[in-house]
Amino acid sequence: MVADSELSAAEVAKLENHAGRPEVKQALAEGFGASVRYSATLRTDMMYVAAPFARGGMVRLALPLSELEQAKTA
């Protein structure tokens, strides 16, 4: 991982490699990946999406399902 919108560069350097995550593997195989699952780190259900970006890069986005539910009812 190169960057995270909520972590410092030092914190990012300590993170495990996310290449094995379902959405990343799917994005590499199919051009786009998505997964809904529980995050033990954040202790909540999350939606993850990933897509290849630029020269061998990957963009991976995550959003708590509770935020999606709130947006759906707004």
C-alpha beads as a LAMMPS data file, in Angstrom:
LAMMPS data file: protein, C-alpha beads

74 atoms
73 bonds

1 atom types
1 bond types

-500.0 500.0 xlo xhi
-500.0 500.0 ylo yhi
-500.0 500.0 zlo zhi

Masses

1 110.0

Atoms # bond

1 1 1 0.000 0.000 0.000
2 1 1 1.299 3.435 -0.879
3 1 1 -1.206 5.759 0.786
4 1 1 -4.331 5.928 2.929
5 1 1 -6.630 8.911 3.366
6 1 1 -6.723 8.504 7.145
7 1 1 -3.212 7.298 7.999
8 1 1 0.207 8.893 8.033
9 1 1 2.975 7.550 5.809
10 1 1 4.584 5.943 8.876
11 1 1 1.320 4.160 9.753
12 1 1 0.849 2.993 6.151
13 1 1 4.335 1.486 6.188
14 1 1 3.262 -0.778 9.072
15 1 1 0.172 -2.167 7.313
16 1 1 0.047 -5.647 5.851
17 1 1 -0.017 -6.118 2.099
18 1 1 -3.611 -5.979 0.813
19 1 1 -2.899 -7.837 -2.444
20 1 1 -4.659 -10.937 -1.149
21 1 1 -7.927 -9.184 -0.325
22 1 1 -10.901 -10.534 -2.320
23 1 1 -11.703 -7.251 -4.072
24 1 1 -8.071 -6.718 -5.113
25 1 1 -7.725 -10.255 -6.470
26 1 1 -11.003 -9.877 -8.365
27 1 1 -9.931 -6.502 -9.777
28 1 1 -6.684 -7.988 -11.043
29 1 1 -8.550 -10.848 -12.714
30 1 1 -11.610 -8.998 -14.018
31 1 1 -10.811 -5.262 -14.050
32 1 1 -13.042 -4.430 -11.061
33 1 1 -13.613 -6.030 -7.670
34 1 1 -16.055 -5.601 -4.792
35 1 1 -16.511 -7.247 -1.426
36 1 1 -18.754 -6.738 1.598
37 1 1 -17.336 -8.148 4.826
38 1 1 -16.619 -7.499 8.473
39 1 1 -13.466 -5.535 9.290
40 1 1 -11.878 -6.815 12.499
41 1 1 -9.642 -3.732 12.514
42 1 1 -12.544 -1.273 12.372
43 1 1 -15.045 -3.619 14.052
44 1 1 -17.786 -2.954 11.519
45 1 1 -19.169 -4.268 8.245
46 1 1 -17.524 -2.602 5.273
47 1 1 -17.927 -2.399 1.511
48 1 1 -14.666 -2.506 -0.425
49 1 1 -14.153 -1.809 -4.128
50 1 1 -10.941 -1.998 -6.126
51 1 1 -9.839 -1.253 -9.668
52 1 1 -6.518 -1.223 -11.507
53 1 1 -5.056 2.247 -11.842
54 1 1 -2.195 3.619 -13.946
55 1 1 0.926 1.509 -14.487
56 1 1 0.326 -1.537 -12.330
57 1 1 -1.290 0.414 -9.512
58 1 1 -4.528 -0.315 -7.719
59 1 1 -7.151 1.946 -6.172
60 1 1 -9.049 0.425 -3.258
61 1 1 -11.892 2.239 -1.540
62 1 1 -13.700 1.291 1.664
63 1 1 -16.880 2.577 3.263
64 1 1 -18.738 1.412 6.372
65 1 1 -22.061 -0.193 5.458
66 1 1 -23.739 2.001 8.077
67 1 1 -22.864 5.067 5.966
68 1 1 -24.390 3.440 2.904
69 1 1 -27.561 2.654 4.860
70 1 1 -27.775 6.279 6.060
71 1 1 -27.353 7.581 2.511
72 1 1 -30.051 5.205 1.273
73 1 1 -32.603 6.544 3.790
74 1 1 -31.711 10.220 3.347

Bonds

1 1 1 2
2 1 2 3
3 1 3 4
4 1 4 5
5 1 5 6
6 1 6 7
7 1 7 8
8 1 8 9
9 1 9 10
10 1 10 11
11 1 11 12
12 1 12 13
13 1 13 14
14 1 14 15
15 1 15 16
16 1 16 17
17 1 17 18
18 1 18 19
19 1 19 20
20 1 20 21
21 1 21 22
22 1 22 23
23 1 23 24
24 1 24 25
25 1 25 26
26 1 26 27
27 1 27 28
28 1 28 29
29 1 29 30
30 1 30 31
31 1 31 32
32 1 32 33
33 1 33 34
34 1 34 35
35 1 35 36
36 1 36 37
37 1 37 38
38 1 38 39
39 1 39 40
40 1 40 41
41 1 41 42
42 1 42 43
43 1 43 44
44 1 44 45
45 1 45 46
46 1 46 47
47 1 47 48
48 1 48 49
49 1 49 50
50 1 50 51
51 1 51 52
52 1 52 53
53 1 53 54
54 1 54 55
55 1 55 56
56 1 56 57
57 1 57 58
58 1 58 59
59 1 59 60
60 1 60 61
61 1 61 62
62 1 62 63
63 1 63 64
64 1 64 65
65 1 65 66
66 1 66 67
67 1 67 68
68 1 68 69
69 1 69 70
70 1 70 71
71 1 71 72
72 1 72 73
73 1 73 74
